[in-house]
């Protein structure tokens, strides 16, 4: 029988890891930073930075703990694979990740593998690692794989692949983790074998020390006076499911322009990092909607993803920070915590049933506008409420949300450390089941 008093090891398999600044890389970075506090020693298996397409953010490497074993594998060059329509990093690195994960799992006997997805095709690694490495696998769902498809051929193909391979990939998986309970519930509804498996969820946790990359926010300040514009800043990729919400915000801006032009001209909407693509492939996500409403003078879009430190700086310097939800109930708002800690007014457009909406309601966030309610069943039904909230923001009638990160349990639970603690609890359950089985 294995010795359950021995140091416990967690092998984190994640194609994205610093110096990558994409969301899965941050998720992995924060887990690795705090796992040892909960009795787990991490090892990281990731793709060589030379084979990733996003610009490196070397400042993030300073936020990693020292002495962590990190294994890099090579991936097929994107400049070759994109000729046949394949750019996904997990697909390009699938053989290397599989072989290295199996080898390390056998070397670190008794370890548990944490597989972070997306990129979604990395989920295909789960049964290979579980069988070849003879080790339990826990999958961390940063986003759900099976989502509503769009009309494009690529989306329909991706949806078909998700429906037909997710279940097979999850066979043999020993535990689940996710950013929202609803994702766990949906996966369990599709995979009967996982209904009794250890599972847990925690929203994105913010690491307060990350402000050291740019300097602490200066604190609350008065709204712009006179004719100065009010800058409403949004940072993050815009998904298909977010476009109806963005459309409602643009309709509200257009309505104000028509009804109160002097007021509307003071509003500026700035959208940054609206796509994960880089260089010439970073095509605007919002500008067609903006042009349809004639709002080019008030809305700016920078589609290329910004470095994390630069994004934090924009959050700290915004007049208003925008939290843009989507049409699902499991939206987790990865940037909500830095937005709260930036001490700026917040405009949050969210489905009423989501966890971020519940948190902002509890904190008394007056800049919250909800849809998915009897009065506003869809984002388009909330346009008037959004317009009224924009006017209130402009006139300083919406204060900064008071967020006690030290004393409020709902906020401390959303730190990176608490997020990792929730993951460690799932790892503990999986480890205990393994020992009992042995």
C-alpha positions in Angstrom: 0.0 0.0 0.0 1.4 3.5 -0.9 2.7 5.7 2.0 0.2 8.5 2.3 2.6 10.5 4.5 5.1 10.9 1.7 5.3 14.3 -0.1 2.5 14.6 -2.6 3.3 15.7 -6.1 1.1 17.3 -8.8 2.2 17.2 -12.4 0.7 20.3 -14.1 0.3 19.7 -17.9 -0.5 23.0 -19.6 0.5 24.0 -23.1 0.5 27.7 -22.0 2.7 28.8 -19.1 4.8 32.0 -18.5 6.2 33.8 -20.4 2.8 33.2 -22.0 0.2 35.7 -20.7 -2.9 33.8 -22.0 -5.6 32.9 -19.4 -4.7 29.2 -19.0 -1.1 30.3 -18.4 -2.2 32.5 -15.6 -4.3 29.7 -14.1 -1.3 27.4 -14.1 1.0 30.2 -12.8 -1.2 30.8 -9.8 -1.7 27.1 -9.0 2.1 26.5 -9.1 2.7 29.6 -7.0 0.4 28.3 -4.1 0.2 24.5 -4.3 3.1 24.0 -1.9 1.1 25.8 0.8 -1.4 23.0 0.7 1.1 20.1 0.7 1.5 19.6 -3.0 4.8 19.9 -4.8 4.2 20.9 -8.5 6.0 19.8 -11.6 5.2 21.6 -14.9 5.1 20.2 -18.4 4.5 22.8 -21.0 5.4 23.8 -24.6 8.7 25.4 -25.4 8.1 29.2 -25.6 9.8 29.2 -29.0 6.8 27.3 -30.4 4.1 29.5 -29.1 2.6 32.3 -31.2 1.8 34.9 -28.6 4.4 37.5 -27.7 6.4 36.5 -24.6 5.7 38.4 -21.3 9.0 37.9 -19.5 7.9 40.0 -16.5 5.6 37.1 -15.5 8.5 34.8 -15.0 9.5 36.8 -11.9 6.1 35.9 -10.3 6.9 32.1 -10.4 8.3 30.3 -7.4 12.0 29.3 -7.7 13.1 25.7 -7.9 10.0 24.2 -9.7 10.8 21.4 -12.1 9.7 22.5 -15.5 9.8 20.3 -18.6 9.5 21.9 -22.0 8.4 20.0 -25.1 8.6 21.1 -28.8 5.6 21.6 -31.0 5.3 21.6 -34.8 5.9 25.1 -36.1 2.7 27.0 -36.7 4.1 28.4 -39.9 3.9 24.9 -41.3 0.7 23.7 -39.8 -1.3 26.8 -40.6 -0.9 25.9 -44.2 -3.3 23.1 -43.7 -5.5 25.1 -41.3 -4.1 23.9 -37.9 -2.9 26.5 -35.4 -4.1 25.0 -32.1 -1.1 24.7 -29.8 -2.3 21.5 -28.2 -2.7 19.8 -31.6 0.8 20.9 -32.6 2.4 19.6 -29.4 0.1 16.6 -28.7 2.8 13.9 -29.2 5.4 15.7 -27.2 3.1 16.5 -24.3 1.8 12.9 -24.2 5.2 11.3 -24.1 6.7 13.6 -21.6 3.7 13.5 -19.3 3.8 9.7 -19.3 7.5 9.6 -18.6 7.4 12.1 -15.8 4.3 10.4 -14.2 6.2 7.1 -14.1 9.2 8.9 -12.6 7.2 10.6 -9.9 5.4 7.6 -8.6 2.2 8.4 -6.8 1.8 11.8 -8.5 -1.5 13.2 -9.7 -1.7 14.9 -13.1 -3.6 18.2 -13.4 -4.6 18.8 -17.1 -5.5 22.4 -17.7 -7.8 23.0 -20.7 -8.2 24.9 -23.0 -6.6 24.5 -25.5 -9.3 21.9 -25.9 -7.6 19.3 -27.9 -5.3 18.9 -24.9 -8.2 17.0 -23.3 -7.3 14.1 -25.6 -4.2 13.6 -23.5 -6.3 12.6 -20.4 -6.8 8.8 -21.2 -3.3 8.5 -22.7 -1.7 9.9 -19.5 -4.0 8.0 -17.1 -3.3 4.7 -18.9 0.3 5.2 -19.9 1.5 7.0 -16.8 -0.6 4.8 -14.5 -1.7 7.9 -12.6 -4.9 9.7 -11.8 -5.8 12.7 -13.9 -7.8 15.7 -12.8 -9.1 18.0 -15.5 -9.3 21.8 -14.8 -12.0 23.4 -17.0 -11.0 27.0 -17.5 -13.9 27.2 -20.0 -16.5 24.6 -21.2 -15.6 22.8 -24.4 -19.1 22.2 -25.6 -20.6 25.6 -26.3 -23.2 26.9 -28.7 -21.9 26.8 -32.2 -22.0 29.6 -34.7 -22.7 29.6 -38.4 -19.1 29.3 -39.5 -17.7 26.0 -40.9 -14.9 26.1 -38.3 -17.3 26.5 -35.4 -19.6 23.7 -36.7 -16.6 21.4 -37.0 -15.2 22.3 -33.6 -18.7 21.7 -32.1 -18.9 18.3 -33.7 -15.5 17.3 -32.5 -16.3 18.4 -28.9 -19.6 16.5 -28.9 -18.0 13.3 -30.2 -14.6 13.3 -28.3 -15.1 14.9 -24.9 -16.8 11.9 -23.4 -14.2 9.5 -24.7 -11.4 11.8 -23.4 -12.9 11.9 -19.9 -13.0 8.1 -19.5 -10.6 7.3 -16.7 -10.4 10.8 -15.4 -10.4 10.8 -11.6 -11.5 14.3 -10.7 -12.9 17.6 -12.1 -12.2 21.2 -11.3 -13.6 24.3 -13.0 -14.1 28.0 -12.7 -17.9 27.5 -12.1 -20.1 24.9 -10.6 -22.4 24.9 -13.6 -19.5 23.7 -15.8 -19.1 20.7 -13.4 -22.8 20.0 -13.5 -22.9 20.1 -17.3 -19.9 17.7 -17.6 -21.4 15.3 -15.1 -24.7 15.4 -17.0 -22.9 14.2 -20.1 -20.5 11.8 -18.4 -22.2 9.4 -16.0 -18.9 7.9 -14.8 -17.9 11.3 -13.4 -21.0 11.9 -11.3 -19.4 10.4 -8.2 -15.8 11.6 -8.9 -14.3 14.3 -6.7 -15.0 17.7 -8.0 -14.7 21.3 -7.1 -15.0 24.8 -8.5 -13.4 28.2 -7.8 -13.6 31.4 -9.9 -10.5 33.0 -11.1 -8.4 34.1 -8.2 -6.4 37.4 -8.3 -2.9 37.5 -6.9 -2.6 40.8 -5.1 1.2 40.9 -5.4 0.7 41.2 -9.2 0.1 44.9 -8.7 3.9 45.0 -8.1 4.3 44.7 -11.9 2.8 48.1 -12.4 2.4 49.8 -9.0 -0.6 49.9 -6.7 -3.8 51.7 -7.9 -3.9 55.3 -6.6 -7.4 54.9 -5.1 -10.8 56.4 -5.9 -11.0 59.7 -7.8 -13.7 62.0 -9.0 -15.2 61.5 -12.5 -13.9 63.7 -15.3 -15.2 67.3 -15.1 -16.4 69.7 -17.8 -16.1 68.4 -21.3 -13.4 65.8 -20.6 -14.3 62.4 -21.9 -15.0 59.5 -19.6 -12.9 56.5 -20.6 -14.8 53.2 -20.2 -12.1 50.4 -20.5 -12.7 46.8 -21.4 -9.8 44.3 -21.5 -10.2 40.7 -22.8 -11.2 38.6 -25.7 -14.8 38.9 -26.9 -16.5 35.6 -27.6 -19.5 34.9 -29.8 -21.6 34.6 -26.7 -20.5 38.1 -25.6 -21.5 39.8 -28.9 -25.2 40.2 -27.9 -24.1 42.0 -24.7 -21.7 44.2 -26.5 -24.5 45.0 -29.0 -26.8 46.1 -26.2 -24.1 48.4 -24.8 -23.5 49.9 -28.3 -27.3 50.4 -28.7 -27.3 52.3 -25.4 -24.5 54.5 -26.6 -26.4 55.1 -29.9 -29.6 55.9 -28.0 -27.8 58.5 -25.8 -26.3 60.0 -28.9 -29.7 60.5 -30.4 -31.5 61.7 -27.2 -28.7 63.5 -25.3 -25.9 64.3 -27.8 -24.1 66.6 -25.4 -23.9 63.9 -22.8 -23.1 61.1 -25.2 -20.1 62.8 -26.8 -18.3 62.7 -23.5 -18.4 58.8 -23.4 -15.5 56.9 -24.8 -15.4 53.1 -25.0 -12.0 51.5 -25.3 -11.8 47.8 -26.1 -8.4 46.1 -25.7 -7.2 42.6 -26.5 -10.5 41.5 -28.1 -8.9 38.5 -29.8 -6.3 35.9 -28.8 -4.7 36.2 -32.2 -1.5 38.1 -32.9 -0.1 40.3 -35.7 -2.1 40.4 -38.9 -4.4 37.6 -37.7 -5.8 39.9 -34.9 -8.9 41.1 -36.7 -11.4 43.4 -34.9 -14.3 41.7 -33.2 -16.4 44.8 -32.5 -15.9 47.4 -35.3 -18.6 46.0 -37.7 -21.1 46.5 -34.9 -19.7 49.9 -34.1 -19.9 51.1 -37.8 -23.5 49.8 -38.1 -24.4 52.3 -35.4 -22.1 55.2 -36.5 -20.2 55.2 -33.3 -16.6 55.2 -34.7 -15.9 58.5 -33.0 -16.7 57.1 -29.5 -15.5 53.5 -29.7 -11.9 52.3 -30.2 -10.8 48.7 -30.6 -7.3 47.3 -30.2 -7.8 43.6 -31.1 -4.3 42.4 -30.3 -3.9 41.0 -26.8 -2.0 43.3 -24.4 0.7 42.1 -22.1 -0.6 41.4 -18.6 1.3 44.2 -16.9 0.1 46.7 -19.5 -3.5 45.5 -19.0 -3.2 46.0 -15.3 -2.0 49.5 -15.8 -5.0 50.3 -18.0 -7.3 48.9 -15.4 -5.8 51.0 -12.7 -6.0 54.2 -14.9 -9.5 53.8 -16.3 -12.3 56.2 -15.4 -14.7 53.2 -15.5 -13.9 49.5 -15.9 -16.3 47.4 -18.0 -17.2 43.9 -17.1 -18.8 42.4 -20.2 -20.7 39.2 -19.6 -22.2 36.7 -22.1 -25.4 34.8 -22.6 -24.5 31.8 -20.4 -25.0 31.3 -16.7 -21.5 30.0 -16.0 -19.6 33.1 -17.1 -16.8 33.5 -14.5 -15.4 37.1 -15.3 -11.7 36.3 -15.0 -10.9 40.0 -14.6 -13.5 40.9 -12.0 -11.1 40.7 -9.1 -8.4 43.0 -10.5 -11.2 45.3 -11.6 -12.5 45.4 -8.0 -9.1 45.9 -6.5 -8.4 48.8 -9.0 -10.8 51.0 -7.0 -12.5 52.5 -10.1 -16.3 52.7 -10.8 -17.5 49.5 -12.6 -20.0 49.1 -15.4 -21.0 45.4 -15.3 -23.4 43.9 -17.8 -24.0 40.3 -16.7 -26.6 37.5 -16.8 -28.4 37.7 -13.5 -27.7 34.0 -12.6 -23.9 34.2 -12.8 -21.6 34.2 -9.9 -20.1 37.6 -10.7 -23.5 39.2 -10.7 -24.3 37.7 -7.3 -21.1 39.0 -5.9 -21.6 42.5 -7.2 -25.2 42.5 -5.9 -24.0 41.5 -2.5 -21.3 44.3 -2.6 -23.9 46.9 -3.6 -22.4 47.5 -7.0 -24.7 50.2 -8.5 -23.1 49.9 -11.9 -24.5 46.4 -12.3 -27.0 45.9 -15.1 -28.5 42.4 -15.4 -30.4 40.5 -18.1 -31.8 37.0 -17.9 -34.6 38.4 -15.6 -38.4 38.7 -16.1 -38.0 42.4 -16.9 -35.0 42.0 -19.1 -34.9 38.4 -20.5 -32.2 39.3 -23.0 -29.3 41.8 -23.3 -31.3 43.8 -25.9 -34.1 44.3 -23.3 -31.6 46.0 -21.0 -30.6 48.8 -23.3 -32.6 51.5 -21.5 -31.1 50.4 -18.1 -27.6 50.5 -19.6 -28.2 54.0 -20.9 -29.4 55.2 -17.5 -26.4 53.7 -15.9 -24.0 55.4 -18.3 -25.5 58.7 -17.4 -25.2 58.0 -13.7 -21.5 57.1 -14.2 -20.9 60.3 -16.1 -22.4 62.4 -13.4 -20.5 60.6 -10.6 -23.6 59.0 -9.1 -22.1 55.5 -9.0 -19.4 55.1 -6.4 -16.6 52.7 -6.3 -17.5 49.3 -5.0 -16.3 48.9 -1.4 -14.2 45.7 -1.5 -12.7 44.5 1.8 -10.2 41.9 0.5 -8.9 41.2 4.0 -12.2 40.7 5.9 -14.8 39.8 3.3 -15.0 36.0 3.0 -16.6 36.2 -0.5 -13.6 38.2 -1.7 -10.8 36.3 0.1 -12.2 33.2 -1.4 -11.4 34.7 -4.8 -7.7 35.1 -4.2 -5.2 33.0 -6.0 -4.4 31.2 -2.8 -8.0 30.3 -2.0 -8.5 29.2 -5.6 -5.5 26.9 -5.3 -6.8 25.6 -1.9 -10.1 24.5 -3.6 -8.1 22.7 -6.2 -5.9 21.0 -3.5 -9.0 19.8 -1.8 -10.0 17.9 -5.0 -6.4 16.5 -5.3 -6.6 15.4 -1.7 -9.8 13.5 -2.4 -8.4 11.8 -5.5 -5.2 10.9 -3.6 -7.2 9.4 -0.7 -9.4 7.3 -3.0 -6.3 6.0 -4.7 -4.7 5.0 -1.4 -7.9 3.3 -0.3 -8.1 1.4 -3.6 -4.5 0.3 -3.2 
